[in-house]
Amino acid sequence: MTRLARQRDSRPRAAAVADTAQIVQGLRRIVKALQTYSQDVRSAYGLSGPQLWALKTLRREGRMTVGHLAAALAVHQSSISILLDRLEKRGHVRRIRRPPDRRIVLVELTSKGATTAADAPEAAQGRLLHALDAMSAQELHRIRRAVDRLVAAMEAADVKARFFFSDE
């Protein structure tokens, strides 16, 4: 193989190595930002990042059903019960059952929850979702496929992960 041919073959490999390094570094930055935010929120407000994210969502969207809140936070409805129990116990939200169908549960902020949501910075997980929402369907599809492949490679398909850095 000539020197020129070797250079041509090595350029794509070198670019792939550089891209891989940048992807890993980008993932580290995203995870670190989420972790730092979660720690800062816990120390400043005594809440987890997802709890504050729920308060911010309720502040922005107003009263909503548990199902709509779960969808807004990109989690299954069953995952939000513990989070709401804790927020309700601390006096940040209240759940309301309205006749005639008492199966429908609405969640709304209390005055304490509204004050906390107004004072706190935007939730990091919310910023992540907003950034994804701003992408085209084609970009989202490519990212989804790539993330699915990474999850499979990490053998993490069965790992239950409701929220970042939270036991809820």
C-alpha positions as CSV (number, residue, x, y, z in Angstrom):
1,M,0.0,0.0,0.0
2,T,1.4,3.4,-0.9
3,R,1.8,6.2,1.6
4,L,-1.0,8.2,0.1
5,A,-3.4,5.2,0.2
6,R,-2.5,4.6,3.9
7,Q,-3.2,8.3,4.6
8,R,-6.6,8.1,2.9
9,D,-7.5,4.9,4.9
10,S,-6.4,6.5,8.2
11,R,-8.3,9.7,7.8
12,P,-11.8,8.1,8.2
13,R,-10.5,6.0,11.2
14,A,-8.9,9.1,12.8
15,A,-12.2,11.0,12.3
16,A,-14.1,8.1,13.9
17,V,-11.8,8.0,16.9
18,A,-12.2,11.8,17.3
19,D,-16.0,11.5,17.0
20,T,-16.1,8.7,19.5
21,A,-14.1,10.7,22.0
22,Q,-16.3,13.7,21.5
23,I,-19.5,11.6,22.0
24,V,-18.2,10.1,25.2
25,Q,-17.1,13.5,26.4
26,G,-20.5,15.0,25.5
27,L,-22.3,12.2,27.4
28,R,-20.1,12.8,30.4
29,R,-20.9,16.5,30.3
30,I,-24.6,15.9,30.1
31,V,-24.5,13.4,33.0
32,K,-22.3,15.7,35.1
33,A,-24.7,18.6,34.4
34,L,-27.7,16.5,35.5
35,Q,-25.8,15.2,38.6
36,T,-24.6,18.7,39.6
37,Y,-28.1,20.2,39.2
38,S,-29.6,17.4,41.2
39,Q,-27.1,18.0,44.1
40,D,-27.6,21.7,44.0
41,V,-31.4,21.4,44.1
42,R,-31.3,19.0,47.0
43,S,-29.0,21.3,49.0
44,A,-30.8,24.5,48.2
45,Y,-34.5,23.3,48.2
46,G,-34.5,19.9,49.9
47,L,-36.0,18.4,46.8
48,S,-34.8,16.0,44.2
49,G,-34.2,17.3,40.7
50,P,-37.3,15.4,39.4
51,Q,-39.4,16.8,42.2
52,L,-38.5,20.3,41.2
53,W,-39.0,19.5,37.6
54,A,-42.5,18.4,38.4
55,L,-43.1,21.7,40.3
56,K,-41.8,23.7,37.3
57,T,-43.9,21.8,34.9
58,L,-47.1,22.4,37.0
59,R,-46.2,26.1,37.3
60,R,-45.8,26.3,33.5
61,E,-48.8,24.1,32.5
62,G,-51.2,24.6,35.4
63,R,-53.3,21.9,37.0
64,M,-53.1,18.6,35.2
65,T,-53.9,15.0,35.5
66,V,-51.4,12.6,36.9
67,G,-51.1,11.0,33.4
68,H,-50.4,14.3,31.7
69,L,-47.8,15.1,34.3
70,A,-46.1,11.7,33.8
71,A,-46.1,12.3,30.0
72,A,-44.7,15.8,30.5
73,L,-41.8,14.3,32.6
74,A,-41.3,11.5,30.1
75,V,-42.0,8.7,32.6
76,H,-44.6,6.0,33.1
77,Q,-47.6,7.0,35.2
78,S,-46.7,4.4,37.9
79,S,-43.3,6.1,38.3
80,I,-44.7,9.4,39.4
81,S,-46.7,8.1,42.5
82,I,-43.7,8.2,44.9
83,L,-42.6,11.6,43.6
84,L,-46.1,13.0,44.1
85,D,-46.4,11.4,47.6
86,R,-43.3,13.2,48.7
87,L,-44.3,16.5,47.2
88,E,-47.7,16.3,48.8
89,K,-46.3,15.3,52.2
90,R,-44.0,18.4,52.0
91,G,-47.0,20.6,51.1
92,H,-45.9,21.5,47.6
93,V,-48.8,19.9,45.6
94,R,-52.3,18.6,46.3
95,R,-54.2,15.9,44.5
96,I,-57.8,16.5,43.7
97,R,-60.4,13.9,42.7
98,R,-63.4,15.5,41.0
99,P,-66.9,14.0,40.7
100,P,-68.4,12.4,38.8
101,D,-65.4,10.2,37.8
102,R,-63.3,10.1,41.0
103,R,-60.7,7.9,39.2
104,I,-59.3,11.0,37.5
105,V,-56.8,12.6,39.7
106,L,-55.6,16.2,39.1
107,V,-52.4,17.6,40.5
108,E,-51.9,21.3,41.3
109,L,-49.4,23.4,43.1
110,T,-50.0,24.8,46.6
111,S,-48.8,28.3,47.3
112,K,-45.6,26.8,48.8
113,G,-45.0,24.7,45.6
114,A,-45.7,27.8,43.4
115,T,-43.2,29.9,45.4
116,T,-40.5,27.1,45.2
117,A,-41.2,26.7,41.5
118,A,-40.9,30.4,40.8
119,D,-37.7,30.8,42.8
120,A,-35.8,27.8,41.5
121,P,-33.8,27.5,38.2
122,E,-35.1,25.6,35.2
123,A,-34.8,21.8,35.7
124,A,-31.9,20.2,33.9
125,Q,-34.0,17.2,32.8
126,G,-36.5,19.7,31.5
127,R,-33.8,21.5,29.4
128,L,-32.9,18.1,28.0
129,L,-36.4,17.4,27.0
130,H,-36.9,20.9,25.5
131,A,-33.7,20.5,23.5
132,L,-35.0,17.1,22.1
133,D,-38.4,18.7,21.4
134,A,-36.7,21.4,19.3
135,M,-35.1,18.8,17.0
136,S,-36.6,17.5,13.8
137,A,-38.3,14.1,13.6
138,Q,-35.4,12.9,11.5
139,E,-32.8,14.0,14.1
140,L,-34.8,12.4,16.9
141,H,-35.1,9.2,15.0
142,R,-31.3,9.0,14.4
143,I,-30.6,9.8,18.1
144,R,-33.2,7.2,19.2
145,R,-31.6,4.5,17.1
146,A,-28.1,5.4,18.3
147,V,-29.2,5.4,22.0
148,D,-31.0,2.1,21.5
149,R,-27.8,0.6,20.2
150,L,-25.8,2.0,23.1
151,V,-28.3,0.6,25.6
152,A,-28.1,-2.8,24.0
153,A,-24.3,-2.7,24.0
154,M,-24.3,-1.8,27.6
155,E,-26.7,-4.6,28.3
156,A,-29.0,-2.1,30.0
157,A,-32.3,-2.8,28.3
158,D,-33.8,-4.2,31.6
159,V,-32.4,-1.5,33.9
160,K,-35.2,0.5,35.4
161,A,-34.3,4.2,35.3
162,R,-37.2,6.5,36.0
163,F,-35.4,9.7,36.6
164,F,-31.7,10.8,36.6
165,F,-30.1,10.7,40.1
166,S,-33.2,10.0,42.0
167,D,-34.7,7.1,43.9
168,E,-38.2,8.0,42.8
